[in-house]
Amino acid sequence: MSPRSASVNEELRRRSRERLLQATVELVAERGYEATKLGDIADRAGAARGLVSYYFPGKRQLFQSAVHRLMHLTLETALEREPRSEDGRERLARAIDAILGLARDHPRLMRTHMGGILQAEGFIQCPEQQRLAELLRDTVDRYGSADVDTDYPLLRALLMGAVVAVLLPGAPMPAARLRAELFQRYGLDWELGVPPDGGPPGGTFPR
């Protein structure tokens, strides 16, 4: 039996890593971060337990990468959904709606993720985060930014702040109000993206 080629080995490694990331998202959503053990993640992924430490230095890094993957896939799906659009304003609206939607649909994951970023380890760079950054940078560029290097970090900060505001225990902000503020900041019509039911807060939306 001939040995596997380098490309086949690389594809197998990629699939193993993807299964670990998906299993992490599933288990933390079900049980919470503290109750999810690395061995449980490996078992759910059908992988040898040693693979977890091979790909990731620790549980926090694995979790951040898993959530960044979820964010990347969610954003990519929103940007490329039919009818496809190359209009920068529509794509920015879709991006805002996608990130706010993550806070709505995956509150436990996103709350844990934001809390982890504020801890000592901070913001972890990983391939999944880089893919997410590429999509957001491209969105800012298509929107018409004259300085993507400045405007991309600002958009990222505003979106992170909106997610925290939606998920703040005891004093959450309505997602529709935060959407309205972001849309007004960027001069986006309320009807772009995926507007929530009921129209804009207050019943009016300046154009």
N, C-alpha and C positions, 0 to 999 in steps of 0.2 A: 504494500500500500504506500503510495507516494505521499510525502509530507505536504501539509496544507501550504498554500501560497501565502505570502505576506498580506495580500489584500483580503484573503479569506479570514486570516487570523485577526486582522484589524476590524473586519465586519463583526466577527464573533465577540470581540471585546466591546465594540460599540453597543451591540445588542444586550450584553450582560450589564453594562453600565445603565442603559435605558431601563432595563427591568428593575434594577435597584432603585432608580429614581422614582419610577412609577409606584413601586411597592411602598416607598417612603411616604409619598403623598397619600396613598390609600390608608395606610396604617395610622398615620398621625391624624388624619381626618376622622378615623373611627375611634381612636383611643386617646388621642392627645400626645403631645411630645414626650412628656416624662414617662408615660406608660409604654412607649414604643421602644423596644430594644433592638440593637443592631442584629442580633441573632434572628429576631422575628422578621426583620426586613429581608435578610438573606433567605429565610425559609419561604416567605411570600413570593420572592423573586425566583425561587427555584435555583439559587446560586450557592456555591460554597461560601461558608462564612468568612473565609480568608479574603475573598474578593472585595468585601466591603472596605477593609483596611488597605487593600491594594489600590483601590481607586480614590479613596477619601481618607484624609488624615483623622477625621473624627465625625461624630454624629451631627454636630452643628453644621459642619461643612457639607455633609451629605444632605441635610435638610434644606439648607439654603439653595444648593444646586437643584434639588427637587422642585422647590417652589419657583425658582427662576425658570426651570423648564416648563412648568405649568403656565407661567406668565408668558413665556415666549410662544408656546403653542397656542394659547388663547388669543394673544395679540395677532399672531400670524393668520389664524383662522378668521378673525374679524376683518383684517385688512384685505384678505383675498376672497371673502365671501361674494357670492353673486347677488346683484350685478356688480362686477368688478369695477373699480373706479381708480383713475389715475389722478383725480382732482385732489390737491393737497389739503384743502379744507375738509372735504369728506373723509379723507384718511385720518386726519387729526381728530375729527369727531369720533370716528370709529375707535381710535386708540384710547381716547378718554373713556368712552363707554365700556370698552373691554376691561380696562383696569378697575373702574368702579364696579363693574359686574363681578370681578373676582372677589371683591370685598363682600358683595351681596351673596354670592353663591358658595364661597369657601371662607366663611368668617373665622373659623378656628385656625385654619392654615395661615391665613393672612395676618391675623393678630399675633400668632406665634412667630411668624417670619419677621414682622416689624419689631417685635420685642427683642428678637435675637440680634437684629442689626444694631440696636441701641446698647447691646452689651459689649463687653471688652473686646470680643473678636471683631466686631464691626462688620463692615460690608465686605463680603468675601468675593473675590474675583474668581470666575470659573467659566468654562466654555458656554454654559447655559446663560449666564449673565451677559456674556459678550454677544450672544445671538440676540438677546433681548435689547441690548444697547444698540446693536446695528439696526434693528427694526425701528426703534424710537428715533435714532439719528436720521434715518432715511425719511421718516414721517416729517420731522422738523424741516429737513431739506426740501421736501416736496411742498410743504406748506409755504415755502418762500423765504425761509430765514436767510439773512445776509451774514450771519455769524453762527453757524451750527455749533461750534465748540462752546459758545456761551449759552445759546438757547436750548440745547439738548439737556445740559445739567439742570437748567431752570425748570424745564418741563418735567423732568424726572422728579425733582424736589416737590413740585406742585402736586404731582400724582401721588407721591408717597404721603404727602401731607393730607390729601383728600382721603386716602385709604385709612389713615390713622383716625381722622375725624369721623368717618363712618363707623369705625369699630371701637371708638373710645367708650370704655365701660362706664355706664351711668350718665353719660352726656353725649350720646351719638348725634351727629349732624345728619339730616336727611340727604340721601344721595342726590335727589333731584335738585336741591338747593346748591350743593357743591358743583353739580354738573352745570347749573346755570351760571355760577360764578366763573368757572373755567371757560365756558363757551363765550361769555361776554368778554373775558380777558383776551381771548384769541379772535374775537369778532366772528364767531361761528353762528349760523342760524340754528335755532332750536330743532328744526326738522331734520338736520343732518344726523348721520349716524343711526342710532337706534333710540329715538326719544322715548322716555317712559310714558305710561298712560297718564292721562289727566292734564297734559299740557304743562307749561312752565310754571314755577311757583309764582303766586300772585296773579296768574291769569294773563300776564303780558310779558313780552320779551322784546326789548329794543333791538332793532335791526341796524 
